[in-house]
């Protein structure tokens, strides 16, 4: 029986400040996936501890975040289609 490992990729959208934090923790020759795995593996806090941390945002902030995420997804889709020549 032959077992093969296939790498599946996912595109995620993060805010600029989160990207800077992630990039600052990235070591030479380390992928962002490696950083995320390392950081989450060593995290002592359960994910539920972060629930409700953005409850201070008002509707204007939320709408701006949604618009930014939508714009980023549209850009990513267009970029992927261009690379695949679809």
Buried (B, 14 or more C-beta within 10 A) or exposed (E): EEEEEEEEEEEEBEEEEEEEEBEEEBEEEEEBEEBBEBEEEEEEEEEEEEEEEEEEEEEEEEEEBEEEEEEBEEEEEEEEEEEEEE
